[in-house]
Amino acid sequence: MTALGVIILLIIVATGVAFFIASNRYIKIYEKLEYENCTLDEETIKQVEANMLQPTQQ
């Protein structure tokens, strides 16, 4: 009976490892965004600043 539990546990762990490996492959697409510098043009900066100065509506 204990062997069955160990087998089931190993299957669950293997499934989890496979999930993390598969999800990492999809994340690599966005890896370049982590290292690229992002700058905004002057118009966008003004829009953001204007939105920050407006009081929030609740």
C-alpha distance matrix in Angstrom:
0.0 3.8 5.4 5.3 6.7 9.0 10.1 11.0 12.7 14.6 15.7 17.0 18.8 20.3 21.6 23.2 24.8 26.1 27.5 29.4 30.8 32.0 33.6 35.3 37.0 38.6 39.7 41.6 44.2 45.3 45.2 49.0 49.7 48.4 51.1 54.1 56.7 57.5 61.0 62.5 66.0 68.6 68.4 64.7 65.0 67.8 65.7 62.8 65.2 66.9 63.6 62.6 65.9 65.6 64.1 60.8 60.9 58.5
3.8 0.0 3.8 5.4 5.1 6.3 8.7 10.0 10.6 12.4 14.4 15.4 16.6 18.4 20.1 21.3 22.6 24.4 25.9 27.3 28.7 30.4 31.8 33.2 35.2 36.9 37.7 39.5 42.3 43.3 42.9 46.7 47.5 45.9 48.6 51.6 54.2 55.2 58.7 60.3 63.9 66.4 66.5 62.7 62.9 65.8 63.8 60.8 63.1 65.0 61.8 60.6 63.9 63.8 62.4 59.1 59.5 57.2
5.4 3.8 0.0 3.8 5.4 5.1 6.2 8.6 9.8 10.5 12.4 14.3 15.3 16.4 18.4 20.0 21.0 22.4 24.3 25.9 26.9 28.5 30.3 31.6 33.3 35.2 36.3 37.8 40.6 41.9 41.5 45.2 46.3 44.8 47.4 50.4 53.1 54.2 57.8 59.6 63.1 65.8 65.9 62.2 62.5 65.4 63.6 60.6 63.0 65.0 61.8 60.8 64.2 64.1 62.9 59.7 60.2 58.0
5.3 5.4 3.8 0.0 3.8 5.5 5.1 6.2 8.6 9.9 10.6 12.4 14.3 15.3 16.6 18.5 20.0 21.1 22.7 24.7 25.9 27.0 28.8 30.5 32.0 33.7 34.9 36.7 39.3 40.6 40.5 44.2 45.2 44.0 46.7 49.5 52.3 53.1 56.7 58.2 61.7 64.4 64.3 60.6 61.0 63.9 61.8 59.0 61.5 63.3 60.0 59.2 62.6 62.3 61.1 57.8 58.1 55.9
6.7 5.1 5.4 3.8 0.0 3.8 5.4 5.1 6.1 8.6 9.9 10.6 12.3 14.2 15.3 16.6 18.4 19.9 21.1 22.8 24.4 25.8 27.1 28.8 30.7 32.2 33.1 35.1 37.7 38.8 38.6 42.4 43.1 41.7 44.5 47.4 50.0 50.8 54.3 55.8 59.3 61.9 61.8 58.1 58.4 61.2 59.2 56.3 58.7 60.5 57.2 56.3 59.6 59.4 58.0 54.8 55.1 52.9
9.0 6.3 5.1 5.5 3.8 0.0 3.8 5.5 5.0 6.1 8.6 9.9 10.5 12.1 14.2 15.3 16.4 18.2 19.9 21.2 22.5 24.2 25.8 27.0 28.9 30.8 31.6 33.3 36.1 37.2 36.8 40.5 41.4 39.9 42.5 45.6 48.2 49.3 52.9 54.6 58.2 60.8 61.0 57.3 57.5 60.5 58.6 55.7 58.0 60.0 56.9 55.9 59.3 59.3 58.1 55.0 55.6 53.5
10.1 8.7 6.2 5.1 5.4 3.8 0.0 3.8 5.4 5.1 6.2 8.7 9.9 10.5 12.3 14.3 15.3 16.4 18.4 20.2 21.1 22.4 24.4 25.9 27.3 29.2 30.5 32.0 34.7 36.1 35.9 39.6 40.7 39.5 42.0 44.9 47.8 48.8 52.4 54.1 57.6 60.4 60.4 56.7 57.2 60.2 58.3 55.5 58.0 59.9 56.8 56.0 59.5 59.4 58.4 55.2 55.7 53.8
11.0 10.0 8.6 6.2 5.1 5.5 3.8 0.0 3.8 5.5 5.1 6.3 8.7 9.9 10.6 12.5 14.4 15.4 16.6 18.7 20.1 21.1 22.7 24.6 26.2 27.7 28.9 30.9 33.3 34.5 34.6 38.4 39.1 38.0 40.9 43.6 46.4 47.1 50.6 52.1 55.6 58.3 58.1 54.4 55.0 57.8 55.7 53.0 55.6 57.3 54.1 53.4 56.8 56.6 55.5 52.2 52.5 50.5
12.7 10.6 9.8 8.6 6.1 5.0 5.4 3.8 0.0 3.8 5.4 5.1 6.2 8.6 9.9 10.7 12.4 14.2 15.4 16.8 18.5 20.0 21.2 22.8 24.8 26.4 27.2 29.1 31.8 32.8 32.6 36.3 37.1 35.7 38.4 41.4 44.0 44.8 48.4 50.0 53.5 56.1 56.2 52.5 52.8 55.7 53.8 50.9 53.3 55.2 52.1 51.1 54.6 54.5 53.4 50.2 50.8 48.8
14.6 12.4 10.5 9.9 8.6 6.1 5.1 5.5 3.8 0.0 3.8 5.4 5.1 6.0 8.5 9.8 10.4 12.1 14.1 15.4 16.4 18.2 19.9 21.1 22.8 24.8 25.8 27.3 30.1 31.4 31.0 34.7 35.8 34.4 37.0 40.0 42.8 43.9 47.5 49.3 52.8 55.6 55.8 52.1 52.5 55.6 53.8 50.9 53.5 55.5 52.5 51.6 55.2 55.3 54.4 51.3 52.0 50.3
15.7 14.4 12.4 10.6 9.9 8.6 6.2 5.1 5.4 3.8 0.0 3.8 5.5 5.1 6.1 8.6 9.9 10.5 12.3 14.4 15.4 16.4 18.3 20.0 21.4 23.1 24.5 26.2 28.7 30.2 30.2 33.9 34.9 33.9 36.6 39.4 42.2 43.1 46.7 48.3 51.7 54.6 54.5 50.9 51.6 54.5 52.6 49.9 52.6 54.4 51.4 50.8 54.4 54.2 53.4 50.3 50.8 49.1
17.0 15.4 14.3 12.4 10.6 9.9 8.7 6.3 5.1 5.4 3.8 0.0 3.8 5.5 5.1 6.3 8.7 9.9 10.6 12.6 14.4 15.4 16.6 18.5 20.4 21.7 22.7 24.9 27.3 28.4 28.5 32.3 32.9 31.9 34.8 37.5 40.1 40.8 44.3 45.8 49.3 52.0 51.9 48.2 48.8 51.7 49.6 46.9 49.5 51.3 48.2 47.5 51.0 50.9 50.0 46.8 47.3 45.5
18.8 16.6 15.3 14.3 12.3 10.5 9.9 8.7 6.2 5.1 5.5 3.8 0.0 3.8 5.4 5.1 6.2 8.6 9.8 10.7 12.4 14.2 15.4 16.6 18.8 20.5 21.2 23.0 25.8 26.7 26.4 30.2 31.0 29.7 32.4 35.3 38.0 39.0 42.6 44.3 47.9 50.6 50.8 47.1 47.5 50.5 48.8 45.9 48.4 50.5 47.5 46.6 50.2 50.3 49.5 46.5 47.3 45.7
20.3 18.4 16.4 15.3 14.2 12.1 10.5 9.9 8.6 6.0 5.1 5.5 3.8 0.0 3.8 5.4 5.1 6.1 8.6 10.0 10.6 12.2 14.2 15.4 16.9 19.0 20.1 21.6 24.3 25.8 25.5 29.1 30.4 29.3 31.9 34.7 37.6 38.7 42.3 44.2 47.6 50.5 50.7 47.1 47.7 50.8 49.1 46.4 49.1 51.1 48.3 47.6 51.3 51.4 50.9 47.8 48.7 47.3
21.6 20.1 18.4 16.6 15.3 14.2 12.3 10.6 9.9 8.5 6.1 5.1 5.4 3.8 0.0 3.8 5.5 5.1 6.2 8.8 10.0 10.5 12.3 14.3 15.7 17.1 18.5 20.5 22.8 24.2 24.5 28.1 29.0 28.3 31.2 33.7 36.6 37.3 40.8 42.4 45.8 48.7 48.6 45.0 45.8 48.8 46.8 44.2 47.0 48.9 45.9 45.4 49.1 49.0 48.4 45.3 46.0 44.6
23.2 21.3 20.0 18.5 16.6 15.3 14.3 12.5 10.7 9.8 8.6 6.3 5.1 5.4 3.8 0.0 3.8 5.4 5.0 6.4 8.7 9.9 10.6 12.4 14.6 15.8 16.6 18.7 21.2 22.2 22.2 26.0 26.7 25.6 28.5 31.2 33.9 34.6 38.2 39.8 43.2 46.1 46.1 42.4 43.0 46.0 44.1 41.4 44.1 46.0 43.1 42.4 46.0 46.1 45.5 42.4 43.3 41.9
24.8 22.6 21.0 20.0 18.4 16.4 15.3 14.4 12.4 10.4 9.9 8.7 6.2 5.1 5.5 3.8 0.0 3.8 5.4 5.2 6.2 8.6 10.0 10.7 12.7 14.8 15.4 16.9 19.8 21.0 20.6 24.3 25.4 24.2 26.8 29.6 32.6 33.7 37.3 39.2 42.7 45.6 45.9 42.4 42.9 46.1 44.4 41.7 44.4 46.5 43.8 43.1 46.8 47.1 46.7 43.9 45.0 43.8
26.1 24.4 22.4 21.1 19.9 18.2 16.4 15.4 14.2 12.1 10.5 9.9 8.6 6.1 5.1 5.4 3.8 0.0 3.8 5.5 5.1 6.1 8.6 9.9 10.9 13.0 14.5 15.9 18.3 20.1 20.1 23.7 24.9 24.3 26.9 29.4 32.5 33.5 37.1 38.9 42.2 45.3 45.4 41.9 42.7 45.9 44.2 41.7 44.6 46.6 43.9 43.5 47.2 47.4 47.2 44.3 45.2 44.2
27.5 25.9 24.3 22.7 21.1 19.9 18.4 16.6 15.4 14.1 12.3 10.6 9.8 8.6 6.2 5.0 5.4 3.8 0.0 3.8 5.5 5.2 6.1 8.5 10.1 11.1 12.4 14.6 16.8 18.1 18.6 22.2 23.0 22.5 25.4 27.7 30.6 31.2 34.8 36.3 39.6 42.6 42.6 39.0 39.8 42.9 41.0 38.5 41.4 43.3 40.5 40.1 43.8 43.9 43.6 40.7 41.5 40.5
29.4 27.3 25.9 24.7 22.8 21.2 20.2 18.7 16.8 15.4 14.4 12.6 10.7 10.0 8.8 6.4 5.2 5.5 3.8 0.0 3.8 5.4 5.1 6.0 8.7 10.2 10.4 12.4 15.1 16.0 15.9 19.7 20.5 19.6 22.4 25.0 27.8 28.7 32.4 34.1 37.6 40.5 40.8 37.2 37.8 41.0 39.3 36.7 39.4 41.6 38.9 38.3 42.0 42.4 42.2 39.4 40.6 39.7
30.8 28.7 26.9 25.9 24.4 22.5 21.1 20.1 18.5 16.4 15.4 14.4 12.4 10.6 10.0 8.7 6.2 5.1 5.5 3.8 0.0 3.8 5.6 5.2 6.6 9.2 10.1 11.0 13.9 15.5 15.2 18.7 20.2 19.5 21.9 24.5 27.7 28.8 32.5 34.5 37.9 41.0 41.4 38.0 38.7 42.0 40.5 38.0 40.9 43.1 40.6 40.2 44.0 44.4 44.5 41.9 43.2 42.5
32.0 30.4 28.5 27.0 25.8 24.2 22.4 21.1 20.0 18.2 16.4 15.4 14.2 12.2 10.5 9.9 8.6 6.1 5.2 5.4 3.8 0.0 3.8 5.5 5.4 7.0 9.1 10.5 12.5 14.5 15.0 18.4 19.7 19.7 22.3 24.4 27.6 28.3 31.9 33.6 36.8 40.0 40.1 36.7 37.8 41.0 39.2 37.0 40.0 42.0 39.5 39.3 43.1 43.3 43.5 40.8 41.9 41.3
33.6 31.8 30.3 28.8 27.1 25.8 24.4 22.7 21.2 19.9 18.3 16.6 15.4 14.2 12.3 10.6 10.0 8.6 6.1 5.1 5.6 3.8 0.0 3.8 5.4 5.3 6.4 8.9 10.8 12.0 12.8 16.4 17.1 17.0 19.9 21.9 24.9 25.4 29.0 30.5 33.8 36.9 36.9 33.4 34.4 37.5 35.8 33.4 36.4 38.4 35.8 35.6 39.4 39.6 39.8 37.1 38.2 37.6
35.3 33.2 31.6 30.5 28.8 27.0 25.9 24.6 22.8 21.1 20.0 18.5 16.6 15.4 14.3 12.4 10.7 9.9 8.5 6.0 5.2 5.5 3.8 0.0 3.8 5.4 5.0 6.4 9.3 10.4 10.2 13.8 15.0 14.5 17.1 19.5 22.6 23.6 27.3 29.3 32.6 35.8 36.2 32.8 33.5 36.9 35.5 33.1 35.9 38.2 35.9 35.5 39.3 39.9 40.2 37.7 39.2 38.9
37.0 35.2 33.3 32.0 30.7 28.9 27.3 26.2 24.8 22.8 21.4 20.4 18.8 16.9 15.7 14.6 12.7 10.9 10.1 8.7 6.6 5.4 5.4 3.8 0.0 3.8 5.5 5.5 7.6 10.0 10.3 13.4 15.1 15.4 17.6 19.6 23.0 23.9 27.6 29.5 32.6 36.0 36.3 33.1 34.2 37.5 36.1 34.0 37.0 39.3 37.0 37.0 40.8 41.3 41.9 39.5 40.9 40.7
38.6 36.9 35.2 33.7 32.2 30.8 29.2 27.7 26.4 24.8 23.1 21.7 20.5 19.0 17.1 15.8 14.8 13.0 11.1 10.2 9.2 7.0 5.3 5.4 3.8 0.0 3.8 5.5 5.9 8.1 9.7 12.6 13.6 14.4 17.1 18.5 21.6 22.0 25.6 27.1 30.1 33.5 33.5 30.2 31.5 34.7 33.1 31.1 34.3 36.3 33.9 34.1 37.9 38.2 38.9 36.4 37.7 37.6
39.7 37.7 36.3 34.9 33.1 31.6 30.5 28.9 27.2 25.8 24.5 22.7 21.2 20.1 18.5 16.6 15.4 14.5 12.4 10.4 10.1 9.1 6.4 5.0 5.5 3.8 0.0 3.8 5.3 5.7 6.7 10.1 10.7 11.0 13.9 15.6 18.6 19.2 22.8 24.6 27.8 31.1 31.3 28.0 28.9 32.3 30.8 28.6 31.6 33.8 31.6 31.5 35.3 35.8 36.5 34.2 35.7 35.8
41.6 39.5 37.8 36.7 35.1 33.3 32.0 30.9 29.1 27.3 26.2 24.9 23.0 21.6 20.5 18.7 16.9 15.9 14.6 12.4 11.0 10.5 8.9 6.4 5.5 5.5 3.8 0.0 3.8 5.4 4.9 7.9 9.9 10.3 12.3 14.1 17.6 18.7 22.4 24.6 27.7 31.1 31.7 28.6 29.5 33.0 31.9 29.8 32.8 35.2 33.3 33.1 36.9 37.8 38.7 36.6 38.4 38.7
44.2 42.3 40.6 39.3 37.7 36.1 34.7 33.3 31.8 30.1 28.7 27.3 25.8 24.3 22.8 21.2 19.8 18.3 16.8 15.1 13.9 12.5 10.8 9.3 7.6 5.9 5.3 3.8 0.0 3.8 5.7 7.3 8.8 10.6 12.5 13.3 16.7 17.2 20.8 22.6 25.5 29.0 29.3 26.3 27.7 31.1 29.8 28.1 31.2 33.4 31.6 31.9 35.6 36.3 37.5 35.5 37.1 37.6
45.3 43.3 41.9 40.6 38.8 37.2 36.1 34.5 32.8 31.4 30.2 28.4 26.7 25.8 24.2 22.2 21.0 20.1 18.1 16.0 15.5 14.5 12.0 10.4 10.0 8.1 5.7 5.4 3.8 0.0 3.8 5.5 5.6 7.3 9.9 10.6 13.7 14.1 17.6 19.5 22.6 26.0 26.4 23.3 24.3 27.8 26.6 24.7 27.7 30.1 28.2 28.3 32.1 32.9 34.1 32.2 34.0 34.7
45.2 42.9 41.5 40.5 38.6 36.8 35.9 34.6 32.6 31.0 30.2 28.5 26.4 25.5 24.5 22.2 20.6 20.1 18.6 15.9 15.2 15.0 12.8 10.2 10.3 9.7 6.7 4.9 5.7 3.8 0.0 3.8 5.4 5.5 7.5 9.4 12.8 14.1 17.9 20.4 23.6 26.9 27.9 24.8 25.4 29.0 28.3 26.1 28.9 31.5 29.9 29.6 33.3 34.5 35.7 34.0 36.1 36.7
49.0 46.7 45.2 44.2 42.4 40.5 39.6 38.4 36.3 34.7 33.9 32.3 30.2 29.1 28.1 26.0 24.3 23.7 22.2 19.7 18.7 18.4 16.4 13.8 13.4 12.6 10.1 7.9 7.3 5.5 3.8 0.0 3.8 5.3 5.6 6.4 10.1 11.7 15.4 18.0 21.0 24.5 25.7 22.9 23.6 27.3 26.9 25.0 27.7 30.4 29.2 29.1 32.6 34.1 35.6 34.2 36.5 37.5
49.7 47.5 46.3 45.2 43.1 41.4 40.7 39.1 37.1 35.8 34.9 32.9 31.0 30.4 29.0 26.7 25.4 24.9 23.0 20.5 20.2 19.7 17.1 15.0 15.1 13.6 10.7 9.9 8.8 5.6 5.4 3.8 0.0 3.8 5.5 5.3 8.1 8.8 12.6 15.0 18.2 21.5 22.5 19.6 20.2 23.8 23.3 21.3 24.0 26.7 25.4 25.3 28.9 30.3 31.8 30.4 32.7 33.8
48.4 45.9 44.8 44.0 41.7 39.9 39.5 38.0 35.7 34.4 33.9 31.9 29.7 29.3 28.3 25.6 24.2 24.3 22.5 19.6 19.5 19.7 17.0 14.5 15.4 14.4 11.0 10.3 10.6 7.3 5.5 5.3 3.8 0.0 3.8 6.0 8.3 9.9 13.7 16.4 19.9 22.9 24.2 21.2 21.1 24.9 24.5 22.1 24.4 27.4 26.1 25.4 29.0 30.6 31.9 30.5 33.1 34.0
51.1 48.6 47.4 46.7 44.5 42.5 42.0 40.9 38.4 37.0 36.6 34.8 32.4 31.9 31.2 28.5 26.8 26.9 25.4 22.4 21.9 22.3 19.9 17.1 17.6 17.1 13.9 12.3 12.5 9.9 7.5 5.6 5.5 3.8 0.0 3.8 6.5 9.4 12.9 16.2 19.4 22.4 24.3 21.7 21.4 25.2 25.4 23.2 25.3 28.5 27.6 26.9 30.3 32.2 33.8 32.8 35.5 36.7
54.1 51.6 50.4 49.5 47.4 45.6 44.9 43.6 41.4 40.0 39.4 37.5 35.3 34.7 33.7 31.2 29.6 29.4 27.7 25.0 24.5 24.4 21.9 19.5 19.6 18.5 15.6 14.1 13.3 10.6 9.4 6.4 5.3 6.0 3.8 0.0 3.8 6.3 9.8 13.1 16.1 19.3 21.1 18.7 18.8 22.6 22.9 21.0 23.2 26.3 25.7 25.4 28.7 30.6 32.5 31.7 34.4 35.9
56.7 54.2 53.1 52.3 50.0 48.2 47.8 46.4 44.0 42.8 42.2 40.1 38.0 37.6 36.6 33.9 32.6 32.5 30.6 27.8 27.7 27.6 24.9 22.6 23.0 21.6 18.6 17.6 16.7 13.7 12.8 10.1 8.1 8.3 6.5 3.8 0.0 3.8 6.7 10.2 13.2 16.1 18.3 16.1 15.7 19.5 20.2 18.4 20.2 23.4 23.2 22.7 25.8 28.0 30.1 29.7 32.6 34.4
57.5 55.2 54.2 53.1 50.8 49.3 48.8 47.1 44.8 43.9 43.1 40.8 39.0 38.7 37.3 34.6 33.7 33.5 31.2 28.7 28.8 28.3 25.4 23.6 23.9 22.0 19.2 18.7 17.2 14.1 14.1 11.7 8.8 9.9 9.4 6.3 3.8 0.0 3.8 6.9 10.1 13.2 14.9 12.5 12.4 16.2 16.7 15.0 17.1 20.1 19.9 19.8 22.9 24.9 27.1 26.7 29.5 31.5
61.0 58.7 57.8 56.7 54.3 52.9 52.4 50.6 48.4 47.5 46.7 44.3 42.6 42.3 40.8 38.2 37.3 37.1 34.8 32.4 32.5 31.9 29.0 27.3 27.6 25.6 22.8 22.4 20.8 17.6 17.9 15.4 12.6 13.7 12.9 9.8 6.7 3.8 0.0 3.8 6.7 9.5 11.7 9.9 9.5 13.2 14.2 13.0 14.8 17.8 18.2 18.2 20.9 23.1 25.7 25.8 28.7 31.0
62.5 60.3 59.6 58.2 55.8 54.6 54.1 52.1 50.0 49.3 48.3 45.8 44.3 44.2 42.4 39.8 39.2 38.9 36.3 34.1 34.5 33.6 30.5 29.3 29.5 27.1 24.6 24.6 22.6 19.5 20.4 18.0 15.0 16.4 16.2 13.1 10.2 6.9 3.8 0.0 3.8 6.5 8.1 6.1 6.3 9.9 10.7 10.1 12.1 14.6 15.2 15.8 18.3 20.3 23.2 23.4 26.2 28.7
66.0 63.9 63.1 61.7 59.3 58.2 57.6 55.6 53.5 52.8 51.7 49.3 47.9 47.6 45.8 43.2 42.7 42.2 39.6 37.6 37.9 36.8 33.8 32.6 32.6 30.1 27.8 27.7 25.5 22.6 23.6 21.0 18.2 19.9 19.4 16.1 13.2 10.1 6.7 3.8 0.0 3.8 5.6 5.5 6.4 8.9 10.2 10.9 12.5 14.5 15.8 16.9 18.8 20.7 24.0 24.6 27.2 30.1
68.6 66.4 65.8 64.4 61.9 60.8 60.4 58.3 56.1 55.6 54.6 52.0 50.6 50.5 48.7 46.1 45.6 45.3 42.6 40.5 41.0 40.0 36.9 35.8 36.0 33.5 31.1 31.1 29.0 26.0 26.9 24.5 21.5 22.9 22.4 19.3 16.1 13.2 9.5 6.5 3.8 0.0 3.8 5.5 5.1 6.2 8.7 10.0 10.6 12.2 14.3 15.4 16.7 18.8 22.3 23.4 26.1 29.3
68.4 66.5 65.9 64.3 61.8 61.0 60.4 58.1 56.2 55.8 54.5 51.9 50.8 50.7 48.6 46.1 45.9 45.4 42.6 40.8 41.4 40.1 36.9 36.2 36.3 33.5 31.3 31.7 29.3 26.4 27.9 25.7 22.5 24.2 24.3 21.1 18.3 14.9 11.7 8.1 5.6 3.8 0.0 3.8 5.5 5.2 6.3 8.8 10.0 10.6 12.4 14.4 15.6 17.0 20.6 21.6 23.9 27.2
64.7 62.7 62.2 60.6 58.1 57.3 56.7 54.4 52.5 52.1 50.9 48.2 47.1 47.1 45.0 42.4 42.4 41.9 39.0 37.2 38.0 36.7 33.4 32.8 33.1 30.2 28.0 28.6 26.3 23.3 24.8 22.9 19.6 21.2 21.7 18.7 16.1 12.5 9.9 6.1 5.5 5.5 3.8 0.0 3.8 5.4 5.0 6.2 8.6 9.8 10.6 12.4 14.4 15.7 19.0 19.4 21.9 24.9
65.0 62.9 62.5 61.0 58.4 57.5 57.2 55.0 52.8 52.5 51.6 48.8 47.5 47.7 45.8 43.0 42.9 42.7 39.8 37.8 38.7 37.8 34.4 33.5 34.2 31.5 28.9 29.5 27.7 24.3 25.4 23.6 20.2 21.1 21.4 18.8 15.7 12.4 9.5 6.3 6.4 5.1 5.5 3.8 0.0 3.8 5.4 5.2 6.2 8.6 9.9 10.6 12.5 14.6 17.8 18.7 21.6 24.6
67.8 65.8 65.4 63.9 61.2 60.5 60.2 57.8 55.7 55.6 54.5 51.7 50.5 50.8 48.8 46.0 46.1 45.9 42.9 41.0 42.0 41.0 37.5 36.9 37.5 34.7 32.3 33.0 31.1 27.8 29.0 27.3 23.8 24.9 25.2 22.6 19.5 16.2 13.2 9.9 8.9 6.2 5.2 5.4 3.8 0.0 3.8 5.5 5.1 6.0 8.6 9.8 10.7 12.6 16.2 17.6 20.4 23.7
65.7 63.8 63.6 61.8 59.2 58.6 58.3 55.7 53.8 53.8 52.6 49.6 48.8 49.1 46.8 44.1 44.4 44.2 41.0 39.3 40.5 39.2 35.8 35.5 36.1 33.1 30.8 31.9 29.8 26.6 28.3 26.9 23.3 24.5 25.4 22.9 20.2 16.7 14.2 10.7 10.2 8.7 6.3 5.0 5.4 3.8 0.0 3.8 5.5 5.1 6.2 8.6 10.1 11.0 14.4 15.3 17.7 21.0
62.8 60.8 60.6 59.0 56.3 55.7 55.5 53.0 50.9 50.9 49.9 46.9 45.9 46.4 44.2 41.4 41.7 41.7 38.5 36.7 38.0 37.0 33.4 33.1 34.0 31.1 28.6 29.8 28.1 24.7 26.1 25.0 21.3 22.1 23.2 21.0 18.4 15.0 13.0 10.1 10.9 10.0 8.8 6.2 5.2 5.5 3.8 0.0 3.8 5.4 5.1 6.2 8.8 10.2 13.2 13.7 16.5 19.5
65.2 63.1 63.0 61.5 58.7 58.0 58.0 55.6 53.3 53.5 52.6 49.5 48.4 49.1 47.0 44.1 44.4 44.6 41.4 39.4 40.9 40.0 36.4 35.9 37.0 34.3 31.6 32.8 31.2 27.7 28.9 27.7 24.0 24.4 25.3 23.2 20.2 17.1 14.8 12.1 12.5 10.6 10.0 8.6 6.2 5.1 5.5 3.8 0.0 3.8 5.4 5.1 6.4 9.0 12.1 13.5 16.7 19.9
66.9 65.0 65.0 63.3 60.5 60.0 59.9 57.3 55.2 55.5 54.4 51.3 50.5 51.1 48.9 46.0 46.5 46.6 43.3 41.6 43.1 42.0 38.4 38.2 39.3 36.3 33.8 35.2 33.4 30.1 31.5 30.4 26.7 27.4 28.5 26.3 23.4 20.1 17.8 14.6 14.5 12.2 10.6 9.8 8.6 6.0 5.1 5.4 3.8 0.0 3.8 5.4 5.3 6.6 10.3 12.1 14.8 18.3
63.6 61.8 61.8 60.0 57.2 56.9 56.8 54.1 52.1 52.5 51.4 48.2 47.5 48.3 45.9 43.1 43.8 43.9 40.5 38.9 40.6 39.5 35.8 35.9 37.0 33.9 31.6 33.3 31.6 28.2 29.9 29.2 25.4 26.1 27.6 25.7 23.2 19.9 18.2 15.2 15.8 14.3 12.4 10.6 9.9 8.6 6.2 5.1 5.4 3.8 0.0 3.8 5.5 5.4 8.4 9.2 11.9 15.1
62.6 60.6 60.8 59.2 56.3 55.9 56.0 53.4 51.1 51.6 50.8 47.5 46.6 47.6 45.4 42.4 43.1 43.5 40.1 38.3 40.2 39.3 35.6 35.5 37.0 34.1 31.5 33.1 31.9 28.3 29.6 29.1 25.3 25.4 26.9 25.4 22.7 19.8 18.2 15.8 16.9 15.4 14.4 12.4 10.6 9.8 8.6 6.2 5.1 5.4 3.8 0.0 3.8 5.6 7.7 8.7 12.2 15.1
65.9 63.9 64.2 62.6 59.6 59.3 59.5 56.8 54.6 55.2 54.4 51.0 50.2 51.3 49.1 46.0 46.8 47.2 43.8 42.0 44.0 43.1 39.4 39.3 40.8 37.9 35.3 36.9 35.6 32.1 33.3 32.6 28.9 29.0 30.3 28.7 25.8 22.9 20.9 18.3 18.8 16.7 15.6 14.4 12.5 10.7 10.1 8.8 6.4 5.3 5.5 3.8 0.0 3.8 6.4 9.0 12.3 15.5
65.6 63.8 64.1 62.3 59.4 59.3 59.4 56.6 54.5 55.3 54.2 50.9 50.3 51.4 49.0 46.1 47.1 47.4 43.9 42.4 44.4 43.3 39.6 39.9 41.3 38.2 35.8 37.8 36.3 32.9 34.5 34.1 30.3 30.6 32.2 30.6 28.0 24.9 23.1 20.3 20.7 18.8 17.0 15.7 14.6 12.6 11.0 10.2 9.0 6.6 5.4 5.6 3.8 0.0 3.8 6.4 9.0 12.5
64.1 62.4 62.9 61.1 58.0 58.1 58.4 55.5 53.4 54.4 53.4 50.0 49.5 50.9 48.4 45.5 46.7 47.2 43.6 42.2 44.5 43.5 39.8 40.2 41.9 38.9 36.5 38.7 37.5 34.1 35.7 35.6 31.8 31.9 33.8 32.5 30.1 27.1 25.7 23.2 24.0 22.3 20.6 19.0 17.8 16.2 14.4 13.2 12.1 10.3 8.4 7.7 6.4 3.8 0.0 3.8 6.4 9.5
60.8 59.1 59.7 57.8 54.8 55.0 55.2 52.2 50.2 51.3 50.3 46.8 46.5 47.8 45.3 42.4 43.9 44.3 40.7 39.4 41.9 40.8 37.1 37.7 39.5 36.4 34.2 36.6 35.5 32.2 34.0 34.2 30.4 30.5 32.8 31.7 29.7 26.7 25.8 23.4 24.6 23.4 21.6 19.4 18.7 17.6 15.3 13.7 13.5 12.1 9.2 8.7 9.0 6.4 3.8 0.0 3.8 6.5
60.9 59.5 60.2 58.1 55.1 55.6 55.7 52.5 50.8 52.0 50.8 47.3 47.3 48.7 46.0 43.3 45.0 45.2 41.5 40.6 43.2 41.9 38.2 39.2 40.9 37.7 35.7 38.4 37.1 34.0 36.1 36.5 32.7 33.1 35.5 34.4 32.6 29.5 28.7 26.2 27.2 26.1 23.9 21.9 21.6 20.4 17.7 16.5 16.7 14.8 11.9 12.2 12.3 9.0 6.4 3.8 0.0 3.8
58.5 57.2 58.0 55.9 52.9 53.5 53.8 50.5 48.8 50.3 49.1 45.5 45.7 47.3 44.6 41.9 43.8 44.2 40.5 39.7 42.5 41.3 37.6 38.9 40.7 37.6 35.8 38.7 37.6 34.7 36.7 37.5 33.8 34.0 36.7 35.9 34.4 31.5 31.0 28.7 30.1 29.3 27.2 24.9 24.6 23.7 21.0 19.5 19.9 18.3 15.1 15.1 15.5 12.5 9.5 6.5 3.8 0.0
